Amino acid sequence: MSTRKEIVSSFYGQYDEDGRTTRSRHGQLEYATTMAYIHRYASGHSKILEIGAGTGRYSIALAKEGMDVTAVELVESNLALLRENSKGIKNIRSFQGDAADLSRFADDSFDVTLSLGPMYHLYEADEINRAIDEAIRVTRSGGVMLFAFISVFAIMYANYFYGNWTKGQAENFTDYYQVRHFREQLFTGYDVNEFEKLFEKKPVEWLTTAGVDGLLEPIEKRPDFSMTDEEFEALAKWYLFFSEKRELLGSTNHLLYICRKRA
């Protein structure tokens, strides 16, 4: 039986993660919105930890802005690209590691902690809790954490309107419509309220939950989809204004749960 690391590494070994946020409009919107939220809480010489840094899209951009960045990535192929892409940038360090074990870092080490991918691939309750607890532990009191997660409903909308709805329903929901989480899903999705409840007993103050890419992914698959750069710029500003509206959160693919560590 394959381990979580083997399943995730196999996928990313065949997938162009390096171009994910640039090659499509929904990827571009995800990046623009996520960066806007990061900049609300990080600036100047903030000490940043990115867990699940992928090929370094966010970490490298923040390091180029002058922030002190530490990047942790599980998948070796992604880490190799991150290191290649960050050559010559002195204020970024990268390590191979798992979100559920950040023991290399001391308590209260970072001003802002970004977990922008691990929660997509954690399925067991103990691993999920360890990943959250570890992010909280290494963040200083008063520091901010951004956890990305995926809407289970957006998974359905984006992937299962192509003659395969019942397959997607069986994979993501029980017979009684409870959300399922299991290792072989690869990407696991959440009901928004379900994800927020993971933090109810944690030493954090909830700040907001926001969508980052809206309905673009399923819409962009339409053959008549078209959007100029000018229109995209207008959309990005419009979407950022409405990104926290509760009635829109279930339809966005990627979301951010943002919280502050209590003193």
Buried (B, 14 or more C-beta within 10 A) or exposed (E): EEEBEEBBBEBBEEEEBBEBBEEBBBBBBBBBBBBBBBEEBBBEEBBBBBBBBBBBBBBBBBBEBEBBBBBBBBBEBBBBBBBEBBEEBEBBBBEEBBBBEBEEBEEBBBBBBBBBBBBBBBBEEEBBBBBBBBBBBBBBEEBBBBBBBBBBBBBBBBBBEEEEEEEBBEBBBEEEEEBBBEBEBEBBBBBBEBBBEBBEEBEBEEBEBBBBBBBBBBBBBEEEEEBEEEEBEEBBEEBBEEBBEEEBBBBBBBBBBBBBBEE
